[in-house]
Amino acid sequence: MKTIAVVDLGSNSFKVTVVDALKQVELGRMTESLRIFPEKDSTVTLAPEKITLATEAVVRLVTFAREKGADKIVLLGTSALRECTNRAEFSDALQKATGLPLLTVSGEVEARLASEGIRSDPAFAAYPRIVAFDLGGGSLEVIELRGERCTLAKSFPLGSVRLTHSLLQGAGSIIGQGLQEYFQHEVRNALEAFVPTQAAENSIIVGAGGAFAVIALYLEAIGEKPVAGRLPVLRIRELKDKICQLTPEQRRSIPGLPADRVDIMPAALLTICVLADLSKAESFYLTHRGVRHGMIQVLTRDTGGLI
């Protein structure tokens, strides 16, 4: 096994990463924007047409991986698929279309895979202590790394898509100060017992997931390209204040903001500001590594090298 691909079937999008396992070099990545987390109900049930669309998206990602030479491909289900009432039906459709089984992991395993992926990022190799937040559409993973040990890996149902609909009424309008405060109070209550106190004093604070990547795109678009992946909390708070004062249509004018994240970025930014408050971070450091790279690390780790 020389080339490994992991397809992450997330709540907000499906993504594949292809890696040369011998050289630990990324060969390619691809994203399919397909939201499978429900917009109104907390129960995930995929309608037949959604199963068809999702299966077709996975086929495209698998085809991309095979064209890159992948001889081992894993289909990885995370938050939304953990809760999917007809996951078996979707899994059968994937098996028939790709010949690959669906591996769905628990929240704790997802957090530990994310920790493996973040630790593998060469940008953070010199840091003995890392506190990381992996913010997705359905869940938020809170991670603490001390050297090679993962001392905290916990998953919370606090993803941006989920919270947009459960706490922000779909974010279809301007988000007033009262609603912002209510949102942040709820998120803070869920997290404050778990986020390491004063984490920024002793650790580098890392952000993983699409929302942090969008913040980097925004900063670059306004002429403040992040240096070494540094995302200043001051700029994040300014963007949060700006985006909450705009309607979804008006948000489309924000530089660097992808159209498929117009509705969920207020929830993402409000959550990230809570994480900054709890950790006392002045900056987050962006990583593009997470669950997919973590699974690749697991697949390649062995006393003799590749498994």
N, C-alpha and C positions, 0 to 999 in steps of 0.2 A: 504494500500500500504506500504509494508515493504522493498522491494528490488527494486531499480530503476536501469535501464541501459540506457545509452545514446550512440547511434551509430553516430559518426561524420563522414560524408561522405566528406572528404577533397579532395583537388586538387591532393595531392601526395600520400595519403593513406587513408584507412578507418580504424577507431579505435572504440573500444567499451570499456566503463568503467562501471563496475557493483558495486553498493554501497548499503550497508545496511543502509537505510535511518534513521532508529531509532537510531543506534549507530554511524552513520557517519563513517563507516569503509568500506574501499574498499575491495571487495570480489574477484576481478579479472579484468584483462584487456587483450585485444587481438588486434593485428594489422593485417590488410591485405594490402600488398604492391601492390597497384593498382593505377596507375596515370591516372586520367581522364582529367587533364588539357592538352590541345593540345600542341604539340611540335613545330608547325610551324605557325599555324593560331591563332589569338587572339579570334576567335569565337569558343565557346565550343559546338560542336554537337557530340553526342555520336552515333557512328556507331552501327548497330544491334549486331555485335559480342561483342562490348564493353559493351553494355547494358546487354548482357547475362553474361559476365564475372563479371561485377559489381554487378549484381543481385545475382549471385552465392556467391560472396564474402560477401554480406550483409546477405544472408541466413546463412552462417557459423558463422558470428558474432552474429546474433540473436539466433541461436542454442546454442552457447556458453553462452549467457546471460541467456537463459531459463534454461540451465543446472545448472547455478549458483543460480537459484531460482528467477530470475527477474519476478515480476508481473506487472511492468510498464516498457515499452520499447519505447523510442523515437528515430526515425530516423531523424537526423538533417543534413540538407544541408547547406553548407557555400559557400565560394567564387565561386568555379567552377560551382556549380549547380545554383547559382544566375544568372549566365550568360548563362546557357545551353539553347540552342534554342529548344531542344526537351525534356525538363525536364518533361513535362506531360506524355510523352511516358515512360520514365524511372520510373516515380512515379507509373504509372499503373502497370508496371512489378513488382515493389517492393510490391505493395499492393496485387497482386495476389500471389506472392511467400511467403510473410511473414504475410499477413493479417494486415499490419501496414501502416499508411499513412506517407508520406514524409513531414516534416516541413522544409521549406527553409526560412532562416532569412536574413534580410538586413545586410549591413556592420556595421551599427551602433549597431544593436542588437547583432551581433556577438562580437563586441568589448565590449559591456556591459556584455554579458555572460562570456567573458574571464575575465573581471574585477571581476565578482562574484566568479569565480573559483579560481583566484589568491588570492583574499582576504580570501578565505576559507582555504588556506594552513596554517597549524599551525606554520610552520617555520617563518611566517611573522606576526604573531598575535601581536607581541610586537612593531611593527614599525608603527608609526602614519602616515608616508608619504611614499608612494610607487610610483615609476614610472616603468611601465612594458611595455615590447615589446613582442608581441606574433607573431612570424614569421612562417608563413605557406607556402604552395606551391603556393597559388594564391594571398594571401593578407598578409598585415602586420597590426596588431592592436597596436595603441599607447594609453596607459592608464595611468591616474594619479588617485591615491587614497589618500584621506586625511581622516583618520579615517574611518568611515563607508560610507563616501560620495565618489562617483565617480565623479571627477571634469573634467575629460577628457576621452572620449571613441571614438576614431576615427579609421576608417578602410581605408587603402590605397591599391591600386592594385599593391603592391610591393612584392608579394610572390616570393620565390626562383625559382620555376619552371617558372613562368611568366617572370621574369627578365633574367633568363638563356637564354631564346629564343628571348626576345625582345631587350636585350642590350648586350648579350655575344655571340650571333650567335650560340647558342646551346652548348657552352663550350666544343666543340669537339677537342680543341687543347690547346696549351699553351696560357695563357692570358697575353699579353704584358703590360708594364707599361702604355702606352697610352690608351689602352682600359680600364684598371683598373681605371684610372683617369676620363675618360669619364663616366664610370658606376657610380662612386661615386659622380661625379658632378650632374648627373641626379637625383640620390636618395636624395642627400643633398637638392637640390632645391625643391623637393617634400615635404620634411619633416621639414626643418629648421624653418618654421613659426609655427610649431605645437609641436615639442618636447620642453618641459619646459627648458628654459635657465639655465645652470649651475645646472641641476637637481640633480647631485650627491652630491652637497653641502648640500642639505636639505633632500634628500630621499635615500632610498635603491633602487638600480636599479636591476630589476628582468627580467630574460629572460625565455620565454615560447616557446614551439614548438620543433619540431624535430631537428633543426639545433643546438640549445643550448644543447640538450641531446647528440648529436653526439660529440660536443666539450668535454663534460664530459667523454664520452667513450674514446676519444682520449687521454685526460689527464691521465685517469686511465691506459690506455694501455702503456703509456710511464713512468709509475711509479709515477705520480703526481696526485693521486686520489683527487678530489676536497673535501675540508673540508667545511662542512656546505653548500655545493652546490656552492662554490665560484669558478668562472671561470675568471682567471686573463686576462685582456685585452692584456697585453704584450704577453701572450701565444697565444691568438686568432690572434693577428697581425702576429706572427711568423708562425702560421699555414696557414694563408691567403697567406703570401709571398711564402711559400713552395708549397702550392697546385696550385697556379697560374702558377708556373714554370714547372708543370708536365702535361703530356698528360693524358687523361682519363684512359688509361691502366696503366700508371705509378702511378696514384693516388690510385689504388687498393692496393698498397703496404703500404699505410699510416696506421699505427696501429689504430684500433678501427673504421675505416671508413666503414660503411655498403655499400655493392655493389650497392644498389639501390639509393645511394646518391652521387655517384662518379661524376655525371655530374652537380648536382645542388649546391654542397657545395661551389664552388668558389663564386657564386652569394650570397649565404647565408653569407659567411664570409665577403665579401666586404660590404654587407649591415650592418652587425653587427658592423664593424669598423666605418661606418658612424654614427651609433647610439651612439657608444662610443665617437666619436668626438663631437657630438651635446650635449650629456648629460654630458660630461666630466667624464664619468665613468672610474674607474680604474679596476673594476670588475663587472661582472653580476652575479646574484645569481639565480641558476637554480630552476625552479619549474616544476613539472610534471602535474600541474593543469592548466586548461584553460577552453575552451568552454564547454566540456562535464561536468566537475564538476560545472560549472556555471549553466547549465541547471538543474542539479540535485538540486542545491541550490534553484532555482526558484520553482521546483516541490515540494520541501519539506517545503518551507517557508509558514507559515500561523500563525495566532494568536493562533491557537489551536494545532499547530504542523504539522502533515502531512495533505496534501490535497488529 
